[in-house]
Amino acid sequence: MNLHQMLHNVSRTFAISIERLPASLRESVMLSYLLLRVSDCLEDNETLSAEYKTELLHLWVQVLKKEMPVTSLTKKITHLDSSDPEVYVAQSADQLIEALEQLPEKTQKIIISHVVQSSLGMARWQEHGPIVNTEEEMDDYMYQVAGRVGHLLTDLFGCYSPAFQKKETIMRPLARHFGLALQTVNIIRGLRKDYERGWVFVPRTFYEPLGLTKDSLFAQENTNRAMDVVNLLANKAETHLEHGLEYIITIPQNHHGIRLACMWPLFFAKKTLALSRNNMQVILSGAKITRADVLSIVRQTTLMGWSNQWLRNYYLRLQSI
């Protein structure tokens, strides 16, 4: 299976965005995404203990740094179910490393640095455990697994065109919010699923003042109070999304493909957030946007996404469901 097939199998929506990028940038972003999915697999797999996940993540870092052969990792995960697309990507890490080595050296260094730091952050959180105490802890977790992606993209964009280098001082602080926006909405969308696998990414300071525990938060009889918690998360997500929108608007208008690749996941997240507010299904089972929503966002932004004023207006319209 080639890398493009792997990408489609693990995420159709991100595949849509990545494939809209210019060719040379597309390859580096696609490979970055797949390498991070190896880290995600080692962090998320439900059949592995926290101790073993930590060990594997540190081994993956050694592989990326060329301190250990890639087979030292892949041999340890052959028993995982390869019908899971993310597991398949992790088991194909040798193919990813081979592709990485074909990229320009500067691009390799950027990708390796960010994937290494993200993997180390994930390992630290496996050691930390499944309870998030404060909003600051939540931000730290989200930065490790997603916030760094904004900085990774900014660095790759800078390699692609000097136009981005000129805007780096503006884009870099916004880039963190771009990644945090996507991850905050992802946490809201996956609240129930994460709880069922033993993780609650909601800070205790969000639910304990309401008389809830990490378990009672998900009890059907507490949905009214739980909605207050969801709305706190939604407000937090909104702040990150607004900064993420400014990140996209900062991208030069003549780089329409890059703008689209960034705005699609952000607008999908914005629409998901609108669907999640005051929706008890978020707690009971989960909520997600429809394929029709995705297609509508793609069509309208492709036509009008070059206009910054239109983007701001469209962002506001997505608040209605």
N, C-alpha and C positions, 0 to 999 in steps of 0.2 A: 504494500500500500504506500503511495507517495504522500508527501507532506500535505498537499492540498486536500486529499481524501481524508487524512487524519483530522485536519482542521474542520471540515464539514461535519465529520462524525461527532466531534466533541462540542461544537457550537455553530449552529447554522447562522445565528444572528451575528456573531462576531466574524464569521466567514464573509457575510455580506459586506461588513464594514472594511475588513482587511483587503478584500479583493477590489475595493474601489480605489485603493492607493496606487500611485505610480509604480511601475514594475520593480525598480530597484529597491524602493522603500517597502513595497509589498512583501518581498522575500524576507527582509530583515525583521519586519514586524510580525509576520506569520511565524517565523522561527522563534522569536522571542516569546510569543504567545504559547507555542507548543512546549518550549522549555519550562515555562512557568506552570503549564499543566502537569508536567512531571512532578514538580514540587507540590502542586495541589493534590495529586494522587497520593503521594507519600504522606501528606498531612491529613487527607480526608478519608482514606480507605477505612471502612468500618470493621474490617477483619483483623487489622493490625493493632497491637497495643501501643499506648502512648510512648513507652520506652523504645519500642522498635521503630516507631515513626521518627523519633528524634535521631536514632542511630542512622536510619536511612537518609534522612535529610542532611546530616553531616557528611555522610558518604557521598551524596550527590554533589555537595559543595566541593569535596575533594576531586571528584570527577571533572567538574567544571574548571577547576584550577589546574587540571592535568597532573594532579598528585596521585591519582589512582586510575586504573583502566575502567572504562565504562562497564565492562563485563562484571566488575566487582559489585556493581549495583544491580544490573539486570538479572544476574544469577540468584539474587536474594528475593526477587519478586516474581519468579517464574510460576509460583503456585497461585498467584492471584488470577482472578477470572478475566481472561482477555476479551470476553464478550462485552465488557464495560469499555467504551471507547477511550476513557481517560486512562484506564489500566493499559490498554493496548499502546497508547502513546508512551507511557512510562517504560513499558517493556521494549519499545523501539528506540530507546534513548541513544543507542549506538548510531542509528540513522540520523538522529537530530544532531549529534556531535559531529558526525561526518559533514553534514550540511553547514554547520556553524563554521567549520574550518575552511569552507570555501568563500566565506565572506571577507571583505577587506579587514585588515588587522584592527583598524580603529573601531570599526563597527563591532567586531568580536569583543573587544575590550569593554565597550559600552554595555553590550548585552550580558556578558559574563558578570560584570560588576553588579548589575541590578538583580539578576537572577540569584547570584550568590547571597546578596544582602537580604533578599526576600526569603530565601530558603532558611537562612540563619534565624530570621525573625519568626518564621513558622516553627522552627525547632524550639525556640525559646518559649513560644506559646504552648507547645505540647508539654513542656516542662512546667509551665505555669498552671495549666489545668483549665477545665471547661467553664469556670465562673468568671464573669467580668464584674469588677467591683464599682468602677467609676467610669464616667464618660471619657476621661483621659486615657484609661486603660483600653476602652473600646476604640478610641482614635489610634492608639498605638497598634492594636491588632489589625485594624483596617489598613493602616499605612503599610504594614509588613506584607499583607496579602494583595493589596490593590493600589494604595496611595502611591507606592513607588512606580507603578506603571505609568502614571502621568509624567514623572521625571524621565523614565526610560523613553517614552515617546518623544518628549521634548529634545532629548539628546540625539535621538535618531533623526528627527526632523532637522536639527541643526547640521547634522552630517550631510543631509540630502540637499539643503539649500542655504546659502548665506543669508537669505531673507529672514530665516528663523533665528539665526545667530544674532541679528540686530534687535530682535524682540525678546531675547532670552530673559532679560531682567524683569520683564513684565510677565512672561509666560510661566517662569519657574514657580513662583509662589502660587499661581492659579492652578498649575499642573497637579499639585497635591490634592486640591479640592476636586479636580476632575476625577481622579481615582477614588477618592473617598465618597463622592456622590454615587458612583456606580455601586460601590460596596455597601453603603448604607441601605440603598434600596434593595440590594441583593439579600441583606440580612433581614429586612422586613418581609420580603417575598418568601424567604426560607425559614421563617421563625419556627413553624411546626416541625419541619423536617429536621432542622438542627436540634431541636429539643428531643426528638425521638432518637437521635443518635448520641444524646448526652451532653450537648453543648447549648448554652444560652448566652448569646452575645449581647443581650440587653443589659446595660449596667444595673447593678442592684439599686443604685440611687434613683433609678427611674421607677422601679416597681415597689420597693419596700415602703416608701412613704405612703403608698396607697393601700398598705396592709396586705400586700401580695408576696408570695415566695416564688422561687423559680419554677416550682411545680404548680402552684395554684394559679399562676399567671395563665396557664393553658387549660384550666378547668372551664367547662362550658358555663357553669353558674356564675363565673366571674367575668364574662365577656364585656360587660359595661366598663368595669375598671380597667380591663385589659385594653380596651379601645383607647383609653386615656394614655396608656403606655405607647401604643402604636402611634398615636398622634404626636407624642413627644419625639419619637423616632422620625416621624414624617417631617416634623418641623426642622429637625437636625439635617435630614436629607435635603430639604429645600434650600437651606443655606449653602450646602456644598454644591447643589445643582446650579444655583445662581452664579456662583463663582466659576463653575465648569462651563456655563454658557459664555461667560466673559473670556475664558480661555479660548473657546472656539472662535469668538468674534475677533480675537487678537490674531488669528491665523490669516495671513494675507489672502485677499479675496480672489486673486488669480490662481491660488492653490485650491480650487474648488473640490477636487477629489479628496484631499487631505481633510478639508473642512467637513465633507460629508462623512468620511470614515470616523471622525470624532463625534459629529452631531447625532448620528444614528443611535449609538448606544446610550448617549445622554438623553435623547428624546424618548427612546424606549423606556428608560428609567423614569423619566418625568411622567409618562402616561401610566406606568405601573404604579407610581406613587399616588396619582389621582385616584386610581382604582382601589388602592389600599386604605385610604382614609375612611374611617368610620365603617369599615367592612370587617365584620366578625369572622369571615372566612379566612382572613389572614392568620388568625389564631387557631382556627379549627382545622384548616386543611391547606390553605395557601391561595394566592390569587395571582393571575398573570394576564397580560394583554393578549388579544387575539391576533391571528395571522393577518386579518383584515386591518387591524391597527398598524401592524408592522408595515404592510404594503402601502397604506395611506401615508405614513410618515416618510417612507422612502421616496414615494412619488412626489410629494409636495416639496420636500427639501431639495430634491434633485433639480427641480424646476426653479425654486426661488431662494435656495440656501446661500446664494452669493450675497444676498442683501442682509446687512446687519440689522436694520430696522425691522425687516420682515421676520428675522429669526427671533427677535425679542417679542414681537407680537404673537408669533406662532407658539412660542414657549408658554405664554400666558393662556392661549386658547387651549393648550393641552391639559390645563387644570380641570376642564369640564369633561365628564365622562358620559 
